[in-house]
Amino acid sequence: MIVYGVMSQTSVLKLFTAGIVPGFLLTACFMTFIAVLAKVKPTRVPAATGDNSNIWREHLQGMPSLLPFLILIGSILGSMYGGIASPTEAAAVAVVVTIVLMAIERSLTWSFLKDATVGTARTISMLGLIIATASFLASAIGFLGMPQAVSAFINGLNLPPLGLIALLMVVHIVLGSFLEGMSIIVMTIPIVMPLVVHAGYDKIWLGVFLILMVELAQISPPVGMNLFVLQGLTDRPLSSVVRAAFPFFVIMLCFVYFLAVVPKVVSLLPNLL
């Protein structure tokens, strides 16, 4: 979202805010599916066949271990939504809070700080090069007139807004079979943004749409990148991973189209800022 916000000159804070409601709704869809699956086919959900008599007690006992993460997330979002810090300044708030939490837990060492500093430098360098390359690519595409040519071609198809979104969904799923998420965002923004805005959607909605489509593309069979990650983590055959991920692929596909039908779900919270 940060990279998209920089490239599209969109408020990162509004992008983060716009993702809250869709995130909760999509999580609820996943939870509902798993709950139904656990009832219909308990063997597909291992936790549904075990001893759940002490499940709530185990959850409560594990809550203290989540407290540092909740404090960190709360400090980042709270500082931004409270108007105390900008998204850039919130990153500094996160660093300070993290150092304090690590000091309290006695896990703060010089070697860790060194590794964190080097890792941060590498990540920032990578993002800087991606954004610089994206700016160059956008300029080159604009100079060649590709956005105008693609827009003219798609406009010639006389697609309704929902038809355009369906077409873009197919394109992103195909791209996800060959590219990783950041590359997809960088390559498609210069072309997709004018089309989507002309269709009546705003740039905030497009940001959420692109993030969801990138994540959806990464689990699209047969060669979505995250499928191979899951295969490496589980040591299961790729075919088994694809079968397990496919229901979630369908859920996300339907959910993204739902956001196209009801775009106010995305704009609900950003309009309050």
Secondary structure, DSSP 8 states (H G I E B T S, - for coil): -HHHHHHHT--HHHHHHHTHHHHHHHHHHHHHHHHHHHHH-GGGSHHHHS--TTHHHHHHHHGGGGHHHHHHHHHHHHHHHTTSS-HHHHHHHHHHHHHHHHHHTT---HHHHHHHHHHHHHHHHHHHHHHHHHHHHHHHHHHHTHHHHHHHHHHHTT--HHHHHHHHHHHHHHHHTTS-HHHHHHHHHHHHHHHHHHTT--HHHHHHHHHHHHHHHTT-TTT-HHHHHHHHHHT--HHHHHHHHHHHHHHHHHHHHHHHH-THHHHTTGGG-
